[in-house]
Amino acid sequence: MRNIIFDLGRVLLNFEPIKYLQTLYPPEKVQMLHENIFLSKEWLDLDRGIITNEEAIRIITKRCPDDEKDIKNVINNWPQILTPIEGSIKILAALKRQGYPLYLLSNFHKEAFNQVLEKYAFFKSFDGKVVSYQVSLLKPEKEIYVHLCNKYNLKAETSLFIDDTLANIHAAKKLGFETIQFKNSKQLSQKLNHMKIIDADNFNM
């Protein structure tokens, strides 16, 4: 492998919206907000970069007019749950030390990405980034993988793609990428050791 490509949410950053909502609201409201925000078309449109937070709030509020305050609160504040997965950050650092070119390929909202980009130093490890809102494309659409390869002159057959979502893994495999479906940091380190990508003598979880 010459290049290693990481997803962001649930691979490098924690993203557990139900747990977040449970700290703020009773169970019946948790379900409503989760379905109407995190599982909504508007959420995907934010990832694609074709609507703003304000537009998403307005559209969702039309569906749930009695919950405008809560909808606004969640959409404006959910990025606080995006905290680093420490084991994954250690793996990223180890790969960087070993000289692998590292890339980011993620579905992400513009406002949220800008917040975490400014907040966390590990983003400096990447040699290139393609984020969905920047190109109006989403994984698992093949065009976003092709865009990454074209932008940074990568070849799928010499690149490893790491993502937690099976549909995204399948799409990458069809294009010729080597893949690892991320479960947790320990599993990822074991896979990388097995593939002889991480030097086990110089890396300890």
Backbone as a printed PyTorch tensor [residue, N CA C, xyz], in Angstrom:
tensor([[[  0.8260,  -1.2000,   0.0000],
         [  0.0000,   0.0000,   0.0000],
         [  0.8690,   1.2630,   0.0000]],

        [[  0.5740,   2.1590,  -0.9000],
         [  1.3000,   3.4310,  -0.9410],
         [  0.5400,   4.5540,  -0.2500]],

        [[ -0.7900,   4.4680,  -0.2380],
         [ -1.6210,   5.5440,   0.3080],
         [ -2.6640,   4.9410,   1.2470]],

        [[ -2.9890,   5.6800,   2.3070],
         [ -4.0040,   5.2230,   3.2500],
         [ -5.0460,   6.3280,   3.3990]],

        [[ -6.2940,   5.9550,   3.2050],
         [ -7.4020,   6.9150,   3.1670],
         [ -8.3440,   6.6250,   4.3330]],

        [[ -8.6230,   7.6410,   5.1240],
         [ -9.4720,   7.5030,   6.2990],
         [-10.8120,   8.2000,   6.1140]],

        [[-11.8560,   7.5460,   6.5990],
         [-13.1150,   8.2200,   6.9110],
         [-12.9030,   9.0110,   8.1990]],

        [[-13.8630,   9.8620,   8.5430],
         [-13.7130,  10.7110,   9.7280],
         [-14.6520,  10.2840,  10.8640]],

        [[-15.9540,  10.4330,  10.6710],
         [-16.9070,  10.1100,  11.7200],
         [-16.9360,   8.6280,  12.0440]],

        [[-16.8470,   8.2950,  13.3250],
         [-16.8240,   6.9290,  13.8560],
         [-15.5710,   6.1500,  13.4600]],

        [[-14.5900,   6.8260,  12.9090],
         [-13.2820,   6.2250,  12.6500],
         [-12.2060,   7.0240,  13.3860]],

        [[-12.1860,   8.3200,  13.1650],
         [-11.2530,   9.2040,  13.8690],
         [-11.9430,  10.0710,  14.9160]],

        [[-13.2280,  10.3330,  14.7130],
         [-14.0070,  11.1360,  15.6620],
         [-15.2290,  10.3580,  16.1320]],

        [[-15.4960,  10.4200,  17.4200],
         [-16.7230,   9.8450,  17.9560],
         [-17.9290,  10.5660,  17.3740]],

        [[-18.9640,   9.7930,  17.0560],
         [-20.2130,  10.3670,  16.5610],
         [-21.3530,   9.4590,  16.9920]],

        [[-21.9760,   9.7960,  18.1120],
         [-23.0590,   8.9990,  18.6820],
         [-24.2480,   9.9140,  18.9980]],

        [[-25.0410,  10.2540,  17.9760],
         [-26.1030,  11.2420,  18.1710],
         [-27.1830,  10.8130,  19.1580]],

        [[-27.5180,   9.5200,  19.1960],
         [-28.5640,   9.0970,  20.1320],
         [-28.1090,   9.3120,  21.5730]],

        [[-26.8760,   8.9540,  21.8750],
         [-26.3590,   9.1780,  23.2350],
         [-26.3720,  10.6710,  23.5760]],

        [[-26.0280,  11.4850,  22.6100],
         [-26.0520,  12.9360,  22.8160],
         [-27.4690,  13.4110,  23.1150]],

        [[-28.4320,  12.9820,  22.3120],
         [-29.8180,  13.4000,  22.5180],
         [-30.3550,  12.8990,  23.8570]],

        [[-29.9270,  11.7240,  24.2710],
         [-30.4120,  11.1630,  25.5410],
         [-29.9630,  11.9800,  26.7400]],

        [[-28.8860,  12.7320,  26.5970],
         [-28.4420,  13.5880,  27.7030],
         [-29.2840,  14.8600,  27.8180]],

        [[-30.1170,  15.1240,  26.8160],
         [-30.8510,  16.3920,  26.7660],
         [-32.3670,  16.2350,  26.8130]],

        [[-32.8840,  15.0950,  26.3300],
         [-34.3300,  14.9960,  26.1070],
         [-34.8790,  13.6580,  26.5920]],

        [[-36.1940,  13.6040,  26.8650],
         [-36.8430,  12.3320,  27.2250],
         [-36.9030,  11.4070,  26.0100]],

        [[-37.1210,  10.1000,  26.2430],
         [-37.0270,   9.1040,  25.1590],
         [-37.8810,   9.4040,  23.9410]],

        [[-39.1240,   9.8530,  24.1340],
         [-39.9870,  10.0880,  22.9750],
         [-39.4730,  11.2410,  22.1100]],

        [[-38.8470,  12.2210,  22.7420],
         [-38.2910,  13.3380,  21.9710],
         [-36.9690,  12.9320,  21.3230]],

        [[-36.2100,  12.0730,  21.9730],
         [-34.9740,  11.5660,  21.3800],
         [-35.2610,  10.9110,  20.0370]],

        [[-36.2510,  10.0380,  20.0050],
         [-36.5970,   9.3350,  18.7680],
         [-37.0400,  10.3130,  17.6860]],

        [[-37.8740,  11.2630,  18.0450],
         [-38.3760,  12.2380,  17.0740],
         [-37.2350,  13.0730,  16.4940]],

        [[-36.3630,  13.5700,  17.3440],
         [-35.2650,  14.4120,  16.8730],
         [-34.2530,  13.6040,  16.0620]],

        [[-34.0000,  12.3900,  16.4840],
         [-33.0560,  11.5540,  15.7430],
         [-33.5700,  11.2810,  14.3320]],

        [[-34.8350,  10.9320,  14.2240],
         [-35.4150,  10.6260,  12.9140],
         [-35.4890,  11.8650,  12.0270]],

        [[-35.8930,  12.9810,  12.5910],
         [-36.1350,  14.1760,  11.7800],
         [-34.8940,  15.0080,  11.5160]],

        [[-33.8050,  14.7320,  12.2400],
         [-32.5520,  15.4510,  11.9920],
         [-31.5030,  14.5000,  11.4200]],

        [[-31.0430,  13.5630,  12.2200],
         [-29.8980,  12.7400,  11.8350],
         [-30.2150,  11.7000,  10.7650]],

        [[-31.4640,  11.3210,  10.6380],
         [-31.8470,  10.3530,   9.6080],
         [-32.5940,  10.9980,   8.4440]],

        [[-32.5440,  12.2960,   8.3590],
         [-33.3720,  13.0190,   7.3910],
         [-32.6610,  13.2590,   6.0620]],

        [[-33.4460,  13.5900,   5.0520],
         [-32.8940,  14.0310,   3.7700],
         [-32.0710,  15.2950,   3.9440]],

        [[-32.5130,  16.1580,   4.8650],
         [-31.7950,  17.4150,   5.0960],
         [-30.3810,  17.1580,   5.6100]],

        [[-30.2200,  16.1080,   6.4170],
         [-28.8860,  15.7610,   6.9140],
         [-27.9560,  15.4150,   5.7540]],

        [[-28.4720,  14.6340,   4.8090],
         [-27.6820,  14.2910,   3.6260],
         [-27.4220,  15.5190,   2.7570]],

        [[-28.4030,  16.4010,   2.6770],
         [-28.2130,  17.6300,   1.9000],
         [-27.1520,  18.5330,   2.5290]],

        [[-27.0760,  18.5320,   3.8550],
         [-26.0020,  19.2630,   4.5370],
         [-24.6540,  18.6290,   4.2280]],

        [[-24.5920,  17.3010,   4.2470],
         [-23.3610,  16.6040,   3.8630],
         [-22.9640,  16.9460,   2.4270]],

        [[-23.9580,  17.0540,   1.5730],
         [-23.6860,  17.3400,   0.1660],
         [-23.3620,  18.8180,  -0.0650]],

        [[-23.6370,  19.6320,   0.9240],
         [-23.3120,  21.0490,   0.8100],
         [-24.2720,  21.8530,  -0.0230]],

        [[-25.5310,  21.3640,  -0.1410],
         [-26.4880,  22.0720,  -1.0020],
         [-27.5220,  22.8580,  -0.1920]],

        [[-27.4830,  22.7360,   1.1410],
         [-28.2890,  23.6060,   1.9960],
         [-27.4310,  24.0460,   3.1850]],

        [[-27.8640,  25.1110,   3.8430],
         [-27.1810,  25.6150,   5.0330],
         [-27.8820,  25.1090,   6.2900]],

        [[-27.2410,  25.3080,   7.4340],
         [-27.8840,  24.9650,   8.7050],
         [-29.2280,  25.6690,   8.8430]],

        [[-29.2630,  26.9430,   8.4800],
         [-30.4940,  27.7270,   8.6190],
         [-31.6090,  27.1630,   7.7400]],

        [[-31.2580,  26.7640,   6.5270],
         [-32.2620,  26.1640,   5.6400],
         [-32.7450,  24.8260,   6.1870]],

        [[-31.8290,  24.0370,   6.7260],
         [-32.2180,  22.7510,   7.3090],
         [-33.1710,  22.9550,   8.4830]],

        [[-32.8720,  23.9090,   9.3380],
         [-33.7410,  24.2020,  10.4820],
         [-35.1300,  24.5910,  10.0010]],

        [[-35.1910,  25.4460,   8.9850],
         [-36.4830,  25.9030,   8.4740],
         [-37.3040,  24.7440,   7.8980]],

        [[-36.6720,  23.8740,   7.1400],
         [-37.3890,  22.7530,   6.5190],
         [-37.8740,  21.7590,   7.5750]],

        [[-36.9960,  21.4130,   8.5090],
         [-37.3610,  20.4310,   9.5380],
         [-38.4380,  20.9910,  10.4580]],

        [[-38.3600,  22.2720,  10.7350],
         [-39.3640,  22.9120,  11.5990],
         [-40.7530,  22.8770,  10.9520]],

        [[-40.8070,  22.9160,   9.6350],
         [-42.1050,  22.8110,   8.9610],
         [-42.7540,  21.4590,   9.2350]],

        [[-41.9260,  20.4270,   9.3670],
         [-42.4450,  19.0930,   9.6870],
         [-42.8250,  18.9720,  11.1610]],

        [[-42.0890,  19.6890,  11.9980],
         [-42.2490,  19.5650,  13.4560],
         [-42.3720,  20.9630,  14.0520]],

        [[-43.4660,  21.6670,  13.7840],
         [-43.5690,  23.0780,  14.1660],
         [-43.5340,  23.3280,  15.6700]],

        [[-43.8710,  22.3360,  16.4630],
         [-43.8660,  22.5350,  17.9130],
         [-42.4860,  22.3420,  18.5360]],

        [[-41.4990,  21.9900,  17.7210],
         [-40.1770,  21.6430,  18.2620],
         [-39.0620,  22.5130,  17.6960]],

        [[-39.4010,  23.7130,  17.2580],
         [-38.4100,  24.5780,  16.6090],
         [-37.2120,  24.8490,  17.5050]],

        [[-37.4410,  25.1330,  18.7610],
         [-36.3400,  25.4560,  19.6720],
         [-35.3660,  24.2860,  19.7960]],

        [[-35.9110,  23.0800,  19.9440],
         [-35.0540,  21.9020,  20.0960],
         [-34.3220,  21.5710,  18.8080]],

        [[-34.9920,  21.7030,  17.6860],
         [-34.3560,  21.4540,  16.3880],
         [-33.1900,  22.4120,  16.1720]],

        [[-33.4240,  23.6580,  16.4560],
         [-32.3660,  24.6710,  16.3090],
         [-31.1970,  24.3740,  17.2430]],

        [[-31.5000,  23.9750,  18.4720],
         [-30.4550,  23.6800,  19.4510],
         [-29.5850,  22.5080,  18.9960]],

        [[-30.2220,  21.4510,  18.5070],
         [-29.4670,  20.2670,  18.0890],
         [-28.6100,  20.5700,  16.8740]],

        [[-29.1730,  21.1740,  15.8650],
         [-28.4210,  21.4230,  14.6300],
         [-27.2650,  22.3870,  14.8590]],

        [[-27.4410,  23.3350,  15.7520],
         [-26.3770,  24.3090,  15.9990],
         [-25.3040,  23.8020,  16.9560]],

        [[-25.6130,  22.7740,  17.7430],
         [-24.6840,  22.3790,  18.8060],
         [-24.1800,  20.9430,  18.7360]],

        [[-24.7060,  20.1150,  17.8340],
         [-24.2940,  18.7140,  17.8180],
         [-22.8000,  18.4970,  17.5900]],

        [[-22.0550,  19.3960,  16.9010],
         [-20.6300,  19.1060,  16.6890],
         [-19.8140,  18.9380,  17.9700]],

        [[-20.3710,  19.3260,  19.1090],
         [-19.6260,  19.1410,  20.3560],
         [-19.4010,  17.6700,  20.6820]],

        [[-20.1690,  16.7680,  20.0770],
         [-19.9820,  15.3370,  20.3360],
         [-18.8380,  14.7560,  19.5170]],

        [[-18.2720,  15.5320,  18.6150],
         [-17.2130,  15.0440,  17.7260],
         [-15.8660,  15.1450,  18.4320]],

        [[-15.5690,  14.1490,  19.2390],
         [-14.3120,  14.1020,  19.9910],
         [-13.4130,  13.0110,  19.4170]],

        [[-12.0990,  13.1750,  19.5270],
         [-11.1870,  12.2030,  18.9230],
         [-11.3090,  10.8050,  19.5330]],

        [[-11.2130,   9.7870,  18.6800],
         [-11.0680,   8.4030,  19.1140],
         [ -9.5680,   8.1850,  19.3090]],

        [[ -9.1320,   8.1640,  20.5580],
         [ -7.7050,   8.2760,  20.8580],
         [ -6.8770,   7.1650,  20.2130]],

        [[ -7.3820,   5.9310,  20.2240],
         [ -6.6300,   4.8440,  19.6030],
         [ -6.4230,   5.0670,  18.1180]],

        [[ -7.4330,   5.5810,  17.4620],
         [ -7.3220,   5.8530,  16.0240],
         [ -6.3330,   6.9750,  15.7450]],

        [[ -6.3120,   7.9690,  16.6150],
         [ -5.3630,   9.0790,  16.4400],
         [ -3.9300,   8.5770,  16.6110]],

        [[ -3.7240,   7.6290,  17.5240],
         [ -2.3940,   7.0280,  17.6910],
         [ -1.9860,   6.2670,  16.4300]],

        [[ -2.9300,   5.5520,  15.8560],
         [ -2.6500,   4.8200,  14.6150],
         [ -2.2940,   5.7870,  13.4960]],

        [[ -3.0500,   6.8580,  13.3850],
         [ -2.7750,   7.8760,  12.3670],
         [ -1.3620,   8.4170,  12.5210]],

        [[ -0.9790,   8.7170,  13.7660],
         [  0.3640,   9.2510,  14.0370],
         [  1.4460,   8.2330,  13.6910]],

        [[  1.1860,   6.9470,  14.0020],
         [  2.1600,   5.9000,  13.6890],
         [  2.3570,   5.7620,  12.1830]],

        [[  1.2570,   5.8090,  11.4380],
         [  1.3440,   5.7320,   9.9800],
         [  2.1100,   6.9190,   9.4070]],

        [[  1.8900,   8.0820,   9.9900],
         [  2.5990,   9.2820,   9.5360],
         [  4.0940,   9.1340,   9.7900]],

        [[  4.4530,   8.6080,  10.9620],
         [  5.8710,   8.4140,  11.2810],
         [  6.5290,   7.4440,  10.3110]],

        [[  5.7690,   6.4720,   9.8530],
         [  6.3100,   5.4810,   8.9310],
         [  6.3150,   5.9600,   7.4820]],

        [[  5.8350,   7.1750,   7.2610],
         [  5.9800,   7.8060,   5.9580],
         [  4.8760,   7.5600,   4.9630]],

        [[  3.7440,   7.0040,   5.4180],
         [  2.6370,   6.7750,   4.4860],
         [  1.9400,   8.0860,   4.1400]],

        [[  1.6550,   8.3260,   2.8650],
         [  0.7720,   9.4450,   2.5110],
         [ -0.6360,   9.1540,   3.0300]],

        [[ -1.2090,  10.1150,   3.7260],
         [ -2.5080,   9.9300,   4.3820],
         [ -3.5270,  10.8970,   3.7910]],

        [[ -4.7420,  10.3710,   3.5600],
         [ -5.7950,  11.1780,   2.9650],
         [ -7.0950,  10.9970,   3.7380]],

        [[ -7.9360,  12.0080,   3.6500],
         [ -9.2420,  11.9940,   4.3040],
         [-10.3270,  12.0130,   3.2330]],

        [[-11.3090,  11.1060,   3.3730],
         [-12.4710,  11.0840,   2.4840],
         [-13.7030,  10.9180,   3.3570]],

        [[-14.4880,  11.9840,   3.4870],
         [-15.5520,  11.9730,   4.4950],
         [-16.8090,  12.6690,   4.0100]],

        [[-17.9600,  12.1230,   4.4220],
         [-19.2290,  12.8450,   4.3160],
         [-19.3550,  13.7220,   5.5500]],

        [[-19.4510,  15.0410,   5.3440],
         [-19.4410,  15.9480,   6.4900],
         [-20.0630,  17.2860,   6.1190]],

        [[-20.6890,  17.9050,   7.1230],
         [-21.2670,  19.2440,   6.9520],
         [-20.1620,  20.3010,   6.9720]],

        [[-20.3800,  21.3700,   6.2580],
         [-19.3880,  22.4460,   6.1810],
         [-19.0910,  23.0420,   7.5570]],

        [[-20.1220,  23.4610,   8.2810],
         [-19.9070,  24.1370,   9.5610],
         [-19.2340,  23.2180,  10.5620]],

        [[-19.6840,  21.9730,  10.6210],
         [-19.1020,  21.0170,  11.5620],
         [-17.6520,  20.7120,  11.2120]],

        [[-17.3730,  20.5460,   9.9190],
         [-15.9970,  20.2410,   9.5230],
         [-15.0660,  21.3950,   9.8520]],

        [[-15.4920,  22.5970,   9.5900],
         [-14.6440,  23.7470,   9.8990],
         [-14.3510,  23.8370,  11.3900]],

        [[-15.3200,  23.4660,  12.2270],
         [-15.1000,  23.4850,  13.6720],
         [-14.0490,  22.4670,  14.0970]],

        [[-14.1810,  21.2260,  13.6270],
         [-13.2200,  20.2070,  14.0620],
         [-11.8520,  20.4200,  13.4190]],

        [[-11.8200,  20.9440,  12.2020],
         [-10.5470,  21.2240,  11.5310],
         [ -9.7250,  22.2270,  12.3340]],

        [[-10.3940,  23.2190,  12.8680],
         [ -9.7090,  24.2310,  13.6700],
         [ -9.3370,  23.7140,  15.0560]],

        [[-10.1230,  22.7820,  15.5610],
         [ -9.9890,  22.3390,  16.9560],
         [ -8.9170,  21.2770,  17.1650]],

        [[ -8.7370,  20.3630,  16.1860],
         [ -7.9110,  19.1820,  16.4050],
         [ -6.6770,  19.1630,  15.5020]],

        [[ -5.5210,  19.0080,  16.1220],
         [ -4.2470,  19.0840,  15.4000],
         [ -4.0030,  17.8940,  14.4900]],

        [[ -4.6860,  16.7670,  14.7090],
         [ -4.3870,  15.5810,  13.9030],
         [ -4.6890,  15.7850,  12.4180]],

        [[ -5.5070,  16.7830,  12.0810],
         [ -5.7900,  17.0470,  10.6630],
         [ -4.5340,  17.4350,   9.8890]],

        [[ -3.5120,  17.9100,  10.5930],
         [ -2.2650,  18.2820,   9.9300],
         [ -1.5170,  17.0740,   9.3820]],

        [[ -1.9100,  15.8790,   9.8370],
         [ -1.2570,  14.6560,   9.3600],
         [ -1.6150,  14.3240,   7.9140]],

        [[ -2.7230,  14.8740,   7.4270],
         [ -3.2150,  14.4810,   6.1060],
         [ -2.4890,  15.2150,   4.9830]],

        [[ -2.1960,  14.4520,   3.9440],
         [ -1.5900,  15.0290,   2.7370],
         [ -2.6460,  15.5650,   1.7790]],

        [[ -3.8890,  15.1870,   1.9920],
         [ -4.9810,  15.6810,   1.1570],
         [ -6.3220,  15.3320,   1.7740]],

        [[ -7.3410,  16.1070,   1.4360],
         [ -8.6730,  15.9100,   1.9960],
         [ -9.7160,  16.1430,   0.9120]],

        [[-10.7170,  15.2680,   0.8780],
         [-11.9280,  15.5160,   0.1020],
         [-13.1010,  15.3120,   1.0470]],

        [[-13.8680,  16.3720,   1.2430],
         [-15.0260,  16.3460,   2.1370],
         [-16.2650,  16.5900,   1.2890]],

        [[-17.3090,  15.8500,   1.5670],
         [-18.4790,  15.7930,   0.6820],
         [-19.0430,  17.1590,   0.3230]],

        [[-19.1630,  18.0470,   1.3110],
         [-19.7920,  19.3390,   1.0370],
         [-18.9910,  20.1540,   0.0290]],

        [[-17.6880,  19.8940,  -0.0590],
         [-16.8310,  20.6550,  -0.9700],
         [-17.0880,  20.3090,  -2.4360]],

        [[-17.5590,  19.0930,  -2.6860],
         [-17.6710,  18.6010,  -4.0660],
         [-19.0980,  18.1930,  -4.4320]],

        [[-20.0370,  18.3750,  -3.4990],
         [-21.4490,  18.0130,  -3.7120],
         [-21.6040,  16.5470,  -4.1180]],

        [[-20.7770,  15.7030,  -3.5190],
         [-20.8290,  14.2650,  -3.7360],
         [-20.8090,  13.5660,  -2.3890]],

        [[-21.4030,  12.3640,  -2.3430],
         [-21.4570,  11.5960,  -1.1090],
         [-20.9380,  10.1880,  -1.3400]],

        [[-20.2010,   9.6420,  -0.3720],
         [-20.0120,   8.1960,  -0.3490],
         [-21.3800,   7.5680,  -0.0920]],

        [[-21.7270,   6.4730,  -0.7330],
         [-20.8820,   5.5870,  -1.5520],
         [-20.9200,   5.8610,  -3.0550]],

        [[-21.2550,   7.0750,  -3.4790],
         [-21.2330,   7.3810,  -4.9120],
         [-19.8020,   7.2480,  -5.4430]],

        [[-19.6450,   6.5240,  -6.5260],
         [-18.2910,   6.2460,  -7.0080],
         [-17.5470,   7.5200,  -7.4030]],

        [[-18.3060,   8.5530,  -7.7750],
         [-17.6660,   9.7810,  -8.2580],
         [-16.7980,  10.4460,  -7.1990]],

        [[-17.1410,  10.2790,  -5.9130],
         [-16.3370,  10.9470,  -4.8880],
         [-14.9930,  10.2470,  -4.7050]],

        [[-14.9770,   8.9210,  -4.8820],
         [-13.7110,   8.1820,  -4.8250],
         [-12.8400,   8.5420,  -6.0330]],

        [[-13.4670,   8.6190,  -7.1820],
         [-12.7360,   8.9790,  -8.3990],
         [-12.1760,  10.3960,  -8.2780]],

        [[-12.9570,  11.2920,  -7.6930],
         [-12.4950,  12.6690,  -7.5010],
         [-11.2480,  12.7020,  -6.6250]],

        [[-11.2650,  11.9490,  -5.5270],
         [-10.0890,  11.9010,  -4.6450],
         [ -8.8660,  11.4190,  -5.4150]],

        [[ -9.0300,  10.3410,  -6.1700],
         [ -7.9000,   9.7940,  -6.9250],
         [ -7.3840,  10.7840,  -7.9680]],

        [[ -8.2880,  11.4230,  -8.6640],
         [ -7.8720,  12.3870,  -9.6820],
         [ -7.1960,  13.6050,  -9.0710]],

        [[ -7.7290,  14.0690,  -7.9590],
         [ -7.1830,  15.2810,  -7.3250],
         [ -5.7610,  15.0790,  -6.8310]],

        [[ -5.4840,  13.8920,  -6.2990],
         [ -4.1700,  13.6470,  -5.6920],
         [ -3.3440,  12.6050,  -6.4500]],

        [[ -3.7830,  12.2610,  -7.6460],
         [ -3.0400,  11.3250,  -8.4950],
         [ -2.8000,   9.9990,  -7.7770]],

        [[ -3.8640,   9.4520,  -7.2200],
         [ -3.7860,   8.1730,  -6.5100],
         [ -4.3000,   7.0580,  -7.4110]],

        [[ -3.8030,   5.8620,  -7.1740],
         [ -4.3140,   4.6690,  -7.8410],
         [ -5.0450,   3.8160,  -6.8100]],

        [[ -6.2630,   3.4040,  -7.1450],
         [ -7.0610,   2.6200,  -6.2020],
         [ -6.3330,   1.3510,  -5.7740]],

        [[ -5.6700,   0.6870,  -6.7080],
         [ -5.0560,  -0.6060,  -6.3990],
         [ -3.8550,  -0.4990,  -5.4680]],

        [[ -3.3330,   0.6980,  -5.2600],
         [ -2.2320,   0.8790,  -4.3040],
         [ -2.6760,   1.7290,  -3.1040]],

        [[ -3.9790,   1.7610,  -2.8640],
         [ -4.5240,   2.5830,  -1.7850],
         [ -5.4090,   1.7420,  -0.8660]],

        [[ -5.3180,   2.0140,   0.4250],
         [ -6.1350,   1.3580,   1.4310],
         [ -7.1790,   2.3460,   1.9310]],

        [[ -8.4400,   1.9330,   1.9390],
         [ -9.5480,   2.7820,   2.3710],
         [-10.1360,   2.2190,   3.6570]],

        [[-10.2650,   3.0610,   4.6830],
         [-10.7580,   2.6630,   6.0020],
         [-12.0350,   3.4340,   6.3050]],

        [[-13.1270,   2.7200,   6.5490],
         [-14.4280,   3.3530,   6.7730],
         [-15.2580,   2.4260,   7.6530]],

        [[-16.1700,   2.9920,   8.4310],
         [-17.0130,   2.1650,   9.2960],
         [-18.2660,   1.6510,   8.5950]],

        [[-18.6480,   2.2570,   7.4810],
         [-19.9140,   1.9480,   6.8290],
         [-19.7220,   0.9430,   5.7040]],

        [[-20.4640,  -0.1650,   5.7680],
         [-20.2710,  -1.2580,   4.8240],
         [-20.5470,  -0.8370,   3.3850]],

        [[-21.5660,  -0.0180,   3.1580],
         [-21.8650,   0.4320,   1.7910],
         [-20.6900,   1.1950,   1.1920]],

        [[-20.0220,   1.9920,   1.9980],
         [-18.8640,   2.7470,   1.5180],
         [-17.6880,   1.8300,   1.2040]],

        [[-17.5340,   0.7900,   2.0200],
         [-16.4870,  -0.2050,   1.7900],
         [-16.7420,  -0.9480,   0.4790]],

        [[-17.9870,  -1.3740,   0.2580],
         [-18.3190,  -2.0930,  -0.9750],
         [-18.0480,  -1.2330,  -2.2070]],

        [[-18.4070,   0.0430,  -2.1270],
         [-18.1800,   0.9420,  -3.2660],
         [-16.6960,   1.0730,  -3.5660]],

        [[-15.8850,   1.1760,  -2.5240],
         [-14.4380,   1.2940,  -2.7180],
         [-13.8500,   0.0200,  -3.3100]],

        [[-14.3170,  -1.1360,  -2.8300],
         [-13.8250,  -2.4140,  -3.3560],
         [-14.1030,  -2.5380,  -4.8470]],

        [[-15.2900,  -2.0990,  -5.2750],
         [-15.6510,  -2.1840,  -6.6940],
         [-14.6980,  -1.3790,  -7.5720]],

        [[-14.1040,  -0.3380,  -6.9840],
         [-13.1830,   0.5110,  -7.7340],
         [-11.7360,   0.0380,  -7.6170]],

        [[-11.5150,  -1.0220,  -6.8430],
         [-10.1780,  -1.5990,  -6.7610],
         [ -9.3810,  -1.2810,  -5.5260]],

        [[ -9.9630,  -0.5520,  -4.5820],
         [ -9.2600,  -0.2340,  -3.3410],
         [ -9.1350,  -1.4660,  -2.4520]],

        [[ -8.0390,  -1.5540,  -1.7310],
         [ -7.9780,  -2.4400,  -0.5660],
         [ -8.7830,  -1.7540,   0.5360]],

        [[ -9.4780,  -2.5220,   1.3710],
         [-10.3660,  -1.8870,   2.3590],
         [-10.2680,  -2.5560,   3.7200]],

        [[-10.5890,  -1.7740,   4.7410],
         [-10.8140,  -2.2760,   6.0930],
         [-12.0840,  -1.6200,   6.6070]],

        [[-13.0570,  -2.4360,   7.0050],
         [-14.2300,  -1.8730,   7.6730],
         [-13.8850,  -1.6800,   9.1440]],

        [[-13.9010,  -0.4550,   9.5790],
         [-13.5020,  -0.1030,  10.9450],
         [-14.5530,  -0.5480,  11.9500]],

        [[-14.0950,  -1.2540,  12.9760],
         [-14.9480,  -1.6340,  14.1020],
         [-14.5440,  -0.8770,  15.3640]],

        [[-13.2490,  -0.8890,  15.6330],
         [-12.6800,  -0.1550,  16.7600],
         [-11.1810,  -0.0310,  16.5210]],

        [[-10.5140,   0.7420,  17.3470],
         [ -9.0950,   1.0290,  17.1190],
         [ -8.2210,  -0.2100,  17.2630]],

        [[ -8.5620,  -1.0740,  18.2200],
         [ -7.7720,  -2.2940,  18.4110],
         [ -7.8700,  -3.1930,  17.1870]],

        [[ -9.0920,  -3.3590,  16.6710],
         [ -9.2850,  -4.1710,  15.4680],
         [ -8.5190,  -3.5890,  14.2910]],

        [[ -8.5340,  -2.2510,  14.1490],
         [ -7.8210,  -1.6090,  13.0500],
         [ -6.3190,  -1.8480,  13.1740]],

        [[ -5.7650,  -1.7010,  14.3740],
         [ -4.3300,  -1.9160,  14.5530],
         [ -3.9520,  -3.3480,  14.2310]],

        [[ -4.8140,  -4.3040,  14.6040],
         [ -4.5420,  -5.7060,  14.3040],
         [ -4.5550,  -5.9620,  12.8020]],

        [[ -5.5230,  -5.3630,  12.1060],
         [ -5.5960,  -5.5180,  10.6470],
         [ -4.3500,  -4.9310,   9.9790]],

        [[ -3.9390,  -3.7590,  10.4320],
         [ -2.7740,  -3.0990,   9.8390],
         [ -1.4970,  -3.8690,  10.1420]],

        [[ -1.4020,  -4.4430,  11.3270],
         [ -0.2540,  -5.2890,  11.6500],
         [ -0.2230,  -6.5240,  10.7490]],

        [[ -1.3850,  -7.1410,  10.5570],
         [ -1.4790,  -8.3310,   9.7100],
         [ -1.0740,  -8.0170,   8.2700]],

        [[ -1.4160,  -6.8310,   7.8250],
         [ -1.0730,  -6.4130,   6.4660],
         [  0.3580,  -5.8790,   6.3670]],

        [[  1.0530,  -5.8720,   7.5160],
         [  2.4340,  -5.3770,   7.5960],
         [  2.5370,  -3.9050,   7.2050]],

        [[  1.5050,  -3.1580,   7.5490],
         [  1.5010,  -1.7180,   7.2820],
         [  2.0440,  -0.9520,   8.4810]],

        [[  1.6200,  -1.3610,   9.6540],
         [  2.1830,  -0.8000,  10.8850],
         [  3.2640,  -1.7340,  11.3890]],

        [[  4.3960,  -1.1580,  11.7590],
         [  5.4810,  -1.9180,  12.3490],
         [  5.1630,  -2.2120,  13.8010]],

        [[  4.8030,  -3.4570,  14.0800],
         [  4.3450,  -3.8250,  15.4180],
         [  5.4120,  -3.5500,  16.4810]],

        [[  6.6900,  -3.5670,  16.1270],
         [  7.7460,  -3.3270,  17.1150],
         [  7.8090,  -1.8720,  17.5540]],

        [[  7.2570,  -0.9890,  16.7260],
         [  7.3390,   0.4440,  17.0320],
         [  6.0030,   1.0720,  17.3550]],

        [[  5.0050,   0.2160,  17.5660],
         [  3.6780,   0.7470,  17.8210],
         [  2.9960,  -0.0660,  18.9050]],

        [[  2.4120,   0.6470,  19.8600],
         [  1.7330,  -0.0240,  20.9620],
         [  0.4490,   0.7190,  21.2590]],

        [[ -0.6790,   0.0020,  21.1200],
         [ -1.9690,   0.6200,  21.4410],
         [ -2.0540,   0.9120,  22.9330]]])
